[in-house]
Amino acid sequence: MEEPTTFEQETKPQGLKILCTLTFIYSGVVGFGTLLCMLFAKPMFAWLNQNYSTLESNPQISESQLEQIKAFMEKGSSSFIIACGILLLIIGLSFFGALQMWHNKYKGFIMYAIANVCFLVSNIAGGGYFMAAFDLLFLILYFRHSKSLEK
């Protein structure tokens, strides 16, 4: 006697599953790191202020690195915390978009695309061309799979 099959066959492509899984991992790691930076921003800035003279006398730290540290310290912990919060929101949008695509919804692709275009522009503006290439690659790969998503 045959059992009736009432469930629908899953039509999600294997490539989409892999992309979503990679996005979940990346978003989790970067999101956790960003959250830690947010939580420990004030102690980090306090430590930098206390130890700046030690950093100046360290021969292994170049003059350009000291200028970067000084510029970072001048921005202050409040600006750093706000920047981390914005980054967390964009990472969250990227993660939620991938989660929606995992559930075969096209609106997830739109969410993911918005978040990663922000990352792409930010990486290009900051000179992070390697990460910009990854952002572009993932956008193209997700776009190729977006045709299989339900609108």
N, C-alpha and C positions, 0 to 999 in steps of 0.2 A: 504494500500500500504506500503510495507516494504522499509525502507531506506537502501541503500547499505552501508556496513561497509568496508571502504577502509583503515582504519588504522589498524596497526598491534597490536596484543595483547602484552602488556608489560610483559616481562618474567623475570624481576628482582625479585629475592627472597626477601621476607620481612626482613629476617635477614640481608641481605646485605644493605638494606635501613637503618636499625637501626644502623649498624656498621658505615656506612658512616656519618650518622647524628651525632653520638657520636664523630667521628673523626673531623667533622667540628666544633663542639662545643669546643672540647679540643684544637684543633689547633688555633682557634680564641682566646680563653682565654690566652693560653700560648704565642701565638704570640704577642698579645697585651701587655702582661706583659713584654715580652722580649724587645719589641720596647720601652716601657717606661723606662726600665732599661738602654737601649742604650742611650736614649735621656737625661736622668738625671744622667748619670754616673759621669760626671765631678763635678756637684754640690754635689753629694753624697760623692765622694772622698774628696772634699774640706771640707765638714762638718765633715767627719771622722778625717781628719788631725787636724782640729780645736778643736775637742771634745775628742780626744783620752785620754787626761789626766783625763777628767771627767769619761770616761769609766773605766779607770784603778782604780779610787777611788771608783767605785760603788761596794758595797759588793755582789750584786746579780749576778754579772758577774764573772764566774769562771776563773781560770787561763788558762784552755784549750780554753775557748771561746776568751779570750784576745789574745792568740797565733794565733787563727784562724783569728781574725780581723786584727792583725798585718801582717800576711802572705798575707791576701787579699789586704791590703793597699800597701804592697811592690810590688805586681804585677803591680799596677798602672791602671789608667783609660783606657789607650790605649789598653792594653791587654784585659781588661774587655769588652771594646766596640767590639774588634775583635771577642772575644768568643761569644758575643751576636749576632753578625752578622752571624757567622757560624751557631749558633743555629737557627736563623731565616731562613736561607737557608734550613736547614734540615726540619724544621717545614713546610716551604713552599712546599718542595718536598712531604712530607707526605700528606699535604692538597690537592695538585694537583693530587697526586695518587688516593686519595679517590674521588676526583671530576671526574676523568677519569673512575673509577669503577662505580660511580653513573650513568655515561653515557654508562655503560656496555662494557668498553674497558679493555682488559686484560693487556695492557701496564701500566695501572694505578696500578694494583697489583704489578708489578715489581718495579715501582717508590715507592710505599708505603713500600714494603719489604726492599728496599735499605735504605730508611730513618729510618725505625724502627729497622733494624739490627744495625744501628749506635747508636740509642737510647739504644738498648738492651746492646750492648757492653759497652757503656758509663756508664749506670746504674750499670752494674755488676762490672766494674772497680772502680767506685766510692762508691760501697757498698750500692747502692739503690736497694736492692733485691725486695722490694715490687713493685716499679715501673718497674723493669725488668720483674717481673711476669706478670704485665699488658701488657707490650710490647709483651711478648711471647704469651700471651692469644690472643691478637688482631691479631698477625701474624697467629696463628693457625686458628682462626675463619675466617679471610679473605681468607686464603688458602682453607678452606673448600668450600667457595663460589666462588673461582676463576674458578672452572670448568664451571660455568654458564656464564662466561664472554666471549665476542667475541674476538677471537685472530686476 
